[in-house]
Amino acid sequence: RLQPTCPFCRHPLPKTREESDKNKMRRAAANDPLAIREIGMKRCSNRDYERAFEYLTKAAEMGDALAHYSLSILYRGGLGVEKDKKK
């Protein structure tokens, strides 16, 4: 019987949240846009919008379409970006 494995590194799936976070950081260090976007989205859910904006921008620059969409939501809400007070 086959064990489920990570599609990126082929290691067994992590059993704890800490292992999962460590794997995401390792993938982000290897410039995996999906992992970078996931970290950015986690920062959003923790209301750390400035860091979320950094991660999502990096993922969007690498071509991640969902990161582009998430950035548009941040821009629309004025979260993690400077507000244009002229408008």
Secondary structure, 3 states (H helix, E strand, C coil): CCCCECCCCCCECCCCHHHHHHHHHHHHHCCCHHHHHHHHHHHHHCCCHHHHHHHHHHHHHCCCHHHHHHHHHHHHHCCCCCCCCCC
